[in-house]
Amino acid sequence: LFHGCMKISLFMCAGAILVRTDREYIQDMRGLSKAMPLTFFVFTVSSLSLTGVPPLIGFASKWQLATAAAESGQPLALVGVAVLIVSAILTAVYLFTVIVPAYFMPLSEPAKLPYGIQSDPGPCMK
């Protein structure tokens, strides 16, 4: 349930970026946090949660899985904990390749944003 909520938030943010800016490649996300602050805030929080950063809900989910596996004492369960850690690291890598350029690089081609510099969508994604 938690994973699904985090993932759907990320997909909705990706959809908002595509609809509002017509950009679909990661290299085109440079500086978009200035144009879409609310969208990228939600994207960042969802990314941190999916990665498992405390105190977000993704951490609680991963923690419960890891502690239950460790308490079982079975060797295969410990492999599962290792896989959980590796998957969290890989998740951080692929999500932060979007977040870092969006926040720390200059806005690429600001004149081509169809809705001006403030491009956060409204409640109906318009």
C-alpha positions as a printed Julia matrix, in Angstrom:
126×3 Matrix{Float64}:
  0.0     0.0     0.0
  2.76    2.45    0.96
  4.83    1.59   -2.09
  1.82    2.1    -4.34
  1.06    5.53   -2.83
  4.65    6.68   -3.28
  4.86    5.34   -6.82
  1.57    6.86   -7.96
  2.71   10.23   -6.62
  5.87    9.94   -8.71
  3.89    8.98  -11.82
  1.47   11.88  -11.29
  4.41   14.29  -10.98
  5.94   12.85  -14.16
  2.6    13.32  -15.9
  2.33   16.9   -14.68
  5.83   17.63  -15.99
  5.01   16.11  -19.36
  1.64   17.87  -19.69
  2.8    21.29  -18.53
  6.24   21.47  -20.17
  6.16   18.85  -22.94
  9.52   17.55  -21.65
 10.13   13.83  -21.29
 13.89   13.36  -21.08
 15.9    13.63  -17.87
 18.4    16.05  -19.4
 15.46   18.42  -20.05
 14.55   18.55  -16.34
 17.38   20.95  -15.53
 16.14   23.79  -13.36
 12.48   22.81  -13.54
 12.13   22.99   -9.75
 12.08   26.76  -10.16
  9.28   26.56  -12.72
  7.29   23.81  -10.95
  8.11   24.1    -7.22
  5.09   22.22   -5.89
  5.43   19.37   -8.37
  9.11   18.9    -7.61
  8.53   19.15   -3.87
  6.04   16.26   -4.09
  8.42   14.38   -6.42
 11.31   14.86   -3.97
  9.35   13.81   -0.88
  7.97   10.77   -2.71
 11.46    9.87   -3.9
 12.92   10.16   -0.4
 10.11    8.04    0.96
 10.49    5.38   -1.73
 14.21    5.27   -0.99
 13.46    4.67    2.69
 14.61    7.86    4.37
 13.31    8.29    7.93
 10.8     9.53    9.16
  8.85    9.04    5.92
  6.47    6.12    5.47
  8.79    4.27    3.09
 11.28    3.9     5.93
  8.66    2.36    8.21
  7.73   -0.12    5.51
 11.33   -1.13    4.78
 12.15   -1.26    8.49
  9.28   -3.64    9.22
 10.29   -5.91    6.33
 13.94   -5.93    7.38
 13.32   -6.53   11.09
 10.83   -9.32   10.41
 13.31  -11.0     8.08
 16.2   -10.58   10.53
 14.14  -11.96   13.44
 13.28  -15.09   11.48
 16.96  -16.03   11.5
 16.74  -17.89    8.2
 19.66  -17.45    5.81
 17.39  -16.7     2.86
 15.65  -13.97    4.9
 19.03  -12.29    5.46
 19.6   -12.37    1.71
 16.24  -10.63    1.42
 17.46   -7.87    3.77
 20.56   -7.41    1.61
 18.38   -7.21   -1.52
 16.18   -4.64    0.25
 19.23   -2.46    0.98
 20.6    -2.78   -2.56
 17.2    -1.94   -4.05
 16.98    1.18   -1.84
 20.39    2.32   -3.09
 19.47    1.71   -6.74
 16.16    3.52   -6.21
 18.03    6.52   -4.82
 20.38    6.54   -7.8
 17.69    6.53  -10.46
 15.42    9.04   -8.7
 18.15   11.49   -7.76
 19.31   11.65  -11.38
 16.09   13.65  -11.87
 16.1    15.61   -8.6
 19.69   16.89   -8.6
 19.56   18.55  -12.06
 16.09   19.93  -11.33
 17.3    21.74   -8.22
 20.98   22.46   -8.82
 21.3    23.25  -12.52
 20.08   26.31  -14.39
 16.74   26.21  -16.15
 17.18   24.93  -19.67
 15.37   26.95  -22.34
 12.95   28.94  -20.13
 11.35   30.61  -23.15
  9.95   27.26  -24.33
  7.81   26.67  -21.24
  4.3    26.93  -22.67
  2.69   28.26  -19.48
  5.37   30.74  -18.48
  7.85   30.34  -15.67
  5.26   29.11  -13.11
  4.05   25.85  -14.63
  2.63   23.89  -11.68
 -0.66   22.32  -12.76
 -3.96   23.11  -11.1
 -6.15   20.54   -9.37
 -7.43   19.2   -12.69
 -3.96   19.05  -14.33
 -4.79   21.97  -16.62
